[in-house]
Amino acid sequence: MNTDNRKILVIGGGISGLTAALEAAEAGAQVIITEKAPYLGGRVAQLHRYFPKLCPPTCGLEIQFRRIKENPNVQFYTMAEVTQVSGTAGNFDVTVKVHPRYVNDRCVACNACAEACTEFRVNDFNFGLDKTKAAYIPFDYAFPQKYVIDKSRCSGDCGQKCLEACKYDAIELHMTPQTLTFNVGAIILASGWEPYDIARADNLGFGMVANVVTNMQMERLAASNGPTGGQILRPSDQQPPKKVAFVQCAGSRDENHLPYCSYICCMASLKQVTYLMEKDPEAEATVFYIDIRSPGRYEQFFWKVRDMENVRIVRGKVAKITQEPGTDNVVVVAEDTAVGDKQSMTFDMVVLASGMVPSTKASPFPLPLSYTPDGFIIQELLPPGIFAVGTLKGPLDVMKSNEDATGAALKSLIALGRS
Ligand SMILES: Cc1cc2nc3c(=O)[nH]c(=O)nc-3n(C[C@H](O)[C@H](O)[C@H](O)COP(=O)(O)OP(=O)(O)OC[C@H]3O[C@@H](n4cnc5c(N)ncnc54)[C@H](O)[C@@H]3O)c2cc1C
């Protein structure tokens, strides 16, 4: 094995990237992770609970974070993007741009900067459901446990207040972007997925009807570290909704939007029905679906939810969602294909099961890669020494993403051995 080139670059620090990085590092490779966000963990960190065990994301992620801390073979950079790649398997030259965090490693996450901060920013971690201070930590158990300053929101003397509040000399308002270069033998692409912009389906009311939320917003509403402290409250009046509709295939399996199935949405909605019932056993849930996709062992979870009291499963495609005149309630028009009639029903809140779009659709890698028409990477056509994992190749759940990541770690090690 070429010992000079036992280095692997992993682009994306979500569950797939972390797993691939750790498996390769624990087998002896040197691994560099570049993550665009200010924290590791990806979308899983935003879930309230996740399949298959329905445990909170901390239960899987904290183990990964500990493995990273304990392994000197892993180096990671947050707020980092690969801007250039050249070379071939065994000898890739990579340029990485690290954006300034304006907070250095002396940060102890004491919150003093946020307390002193007078400016606010839209909280992207909570999908716009609330705001944070311009000096913020993305979420309570974020790794690394370091604040970030959104300098685009700073104004007047607020920077000075922030500096004065920090007893640890951790604020660096003049931090500049850094350019790093690495030579690696293999590259693992793990930049995951983005939620589909469901506002494009204007018949579904998102962005126009206050109490229409997405499935990822529902995860944040249920999460104890979310915008409502874990109470499911509808956005218009912060009241707990009694009647909630879950609309499957919102934009998915639709040639005008996403012509594919996002694999996990049915299971995510069924899981969210249980969130609702746990908070309020008297609540009523109606799931509108075209076909329920509950692959493999997930079928039993479908049966469990289907048979719960106060749960109605309606086979029918939703045609229109509007606000009920004079109230904050939401009217759903759907065709019940089991009985063949069009129905109009009123709910307190609607959750749209919007699908997954590969992250490369919005920001492609600086590499000549082959994509499906929907933007997913085609593994078979990747150049030697480059591997893709997880949801970048197609919608997947965590378990399958992890299996795929372990496979990619092994393939990368083999590629290093050949170089
Ligand atoms: C509503 C909903 C609920 C779900 N619930 C479950 C569940 O209960 N159980 C389950 O198994 N699955 C669930 N999933 C699916 C789960 O979210 C995915 O399987 C998982 O996120 C895949 O991980 P990933 O690492 O492939 O991608 P991601 O989680 O998207 O991670 C990718 C990482 O790459 C980073 N990145 C993006 N671009 C770049 C770049 N250019 N450079 C560097 N970094 C970059 C991102 O910031 C992110 O950190 C759910 C999905 C949805 C939509």
The ligand as a Tripos MOL2 file, in Angstrom:
@<TRIPOS>MOLECULE
LIG
   53    58     1     0     0
SMALL
NO_CHARGES

@<TRIPOS>ATOM
      1 C1        -39.4010   14.2900    7.0670 C.3       1 LIG1
      2 C2        -38.2970   13.2980    7.0530 C.ar      1 LIG1
      3 C3        -38.1590   12.4370    8.1280 C.ar      1 LIG1
      4 C4        -37.1640   11.4530    8.1140 C.ar      1 LIG1
      5 N1        -37.1140   10.5680    9.1380 N.ar      1 LIG1
      6 C5        -36.2580    9.5340    9.0800 C.ar      1 LIG1
      7 C6        -36.2790    8.5110   10.0720 C.ar      1 LIG1
      8 O1        -37.0610    8.5260   11.0040 O.2       1 LIG1
      9 N2        -35.4000    7.4650    9.9330 N.ar      1 LIG1
     10 C7        -34.5260    7.3780    8.8860 C.ar      1 LIG1
     11 O2        -33.7960    6.3960    8.8010 O.2       1 LIG1
     12 N3        -34.4730    8.3560    7.9320 N.ar      1 LIG1
     13 C8        -35.3150    9.4290    8.0120 C.ar      1 LIG1
     14 N4        -35.2740   10.3890    7.0450 N.ar      1 LIG1
     15 C9        -34.2140   10.3140    6.0090 C.3       1 LIG1
     16 C10       -32.8660   10.8330    6.5670 C.3       1 LIG1
     17 O3        -32.9850   12.2190    6.8270 O.3       1 LIG1
     18 C11       -31.7450   10.5520    5.5630 C.3       1 LIG1
     19 O4        -31.6530    9.1510    5.3840 O.3       1 LIG1
     20 C12       -30.3780   11.0680    6.0630 C.3       1 LIG1
     21 O5        -30.4210   12.4490    6.2800 O.3       1 LIG1
     22 C13       -29.2990   10.7370    5.0360 C.3       1 LIG1
     23 O6        -28.0670   11.2140    5.4750 O.3       1 LIG1
     24 P1        -26.9610   11.8010    4.4740 P.3       1 LIG1
     25 O7        -25.7300   11.9060    5.2710 O.co2     1 LIG1
     26 O8        -26.9450   10.9710    3.2410 O.co2     1 LIG1
     27 O9        -27.4780   13.2250    4.0470 O.3       1 LIG1
     28 P2        -27.6540   14.5750    4.9170 P.3       1 LIG1
     29 O10       -28.3080   14.2860    6.1940 O.co2     1 LIG1
     30 O11       -28.3240   15.5310    3.9730 O.co2     1 LIG1
     31 O12       -26.1690   15.0580    5.1930 O.3       1 LIG1
     32 C14       -25.3880   15.6500    4.1810 C.3       1 LIG1
     33 C15       -24.4100   16.6240    4.7930 C.3       1 LIG1
     34 O13       -23.5960   17.1990    3.7610 O.3       1 LIG1
     35 C16       -23.5110   18.6120    3.9460 C.3       1 LIG1
     36 N5        -23.2600   19.2350    2.6330 N.ar      1 LIG1
     37 C17       -24.1180   19.5350    1.6400 C.ar      1 LIG1
     38 N6        -23.4640   20.0550    0.5900 N.ar      1 LIG1
     39 C18       -22.1530   20.1010    0.9290 C.ar      1 LIG1
     40 C19       -20.9680   20.5350    0.2680 C.ar      1 LIG1
     41 N7        -21.0030   21.0050   -0.9830 N.pl3     1 LIG1
     42 N8        -19.7900   20.4590    0.9300 N.ar      1 LIG1
     43 C20       -19.7360   19.9680    2.1990 C.ar      1 LIG1
     44 N9        -20.8310   19.5450    2.8810 N.ar      1 LIG1
     45 C21       -22.0150   19.5920    2.2460 C.ar      1 LIG1
     46 C22       -24.8460   18.9870    4.5520 C.3       1 LIG1
     47 O14       -24.7470   20.2300    5.2440 O.3       1 LIG1
     48 C23       -25.0930   17.8000    5.4950 C.3       1 LIG1
     49 O15       -24.4700   17.9930    6.7430 O.3       1 LIG1
     50 C24       -36.2660   11.3780    7.0210 C.ar      1 LIG1
     51 C25       -36.3930   12.2600    5.9370 C.ar      1 LIG1
     52 C26       -37.4170   13.1890    5.9380 C.ar      1 LIG1
     53 C27       -37.6110   14.0590    4.7380 C.3       1 LIG1
@<TRIPOS>BOND
     1     1     2 1
     2     2     3 ar
     3     2    52 ar
     4     3     4 ar
     5     4     5 ar
     6     4    50 ar
     7     5     6 ar
     8     6     7 ar
     9     6    13 1
    10     7     8 2
    11     7     9 ar
    12     9    10 ar
    13    10    11 2
    14    10    12 ar
    15    12    13 ar
    16    13    14 ar
    17    14    15 1
    18    14    50 ar
    19    15    16 1
    20    16    17 1
    21    16    18 1
    22    18    19 1
    23    18    20 1
    24    20    21 1
    25    20    22 1
    26    22    23 1
    27    23    24 1
    28    24    25 2
    29    24    26 1
    30    24    27 1
    31    27    28 1
    32    28    29 2
    33    28    30 1
    34    28    31 1
    35    31    32 1
    36    32    33 1
    37    33    34 1
    38    33    48 1
    39    34    35 1
    40    35    36 1
    41    35    46 1
    42    36    37 ar
    43    36    45 ar
    44    37    38 ar
    45    38    39 ar
    46    39    40 ar
    47    39    45 ar
    48    40    41 1
    49    40    42 ar
    50    42    43 ar
    51    43    44 ar
    52    44    45 ar
    53    46    47 1
    54    46    48 1
    55    48    49 1
    56    50    51 ar
    57    51    52 ar
    58    52    53 1
@<TRIPOS>SUBSTRUCTURE
     1 LIG1         1 GROUP 0 **** ****
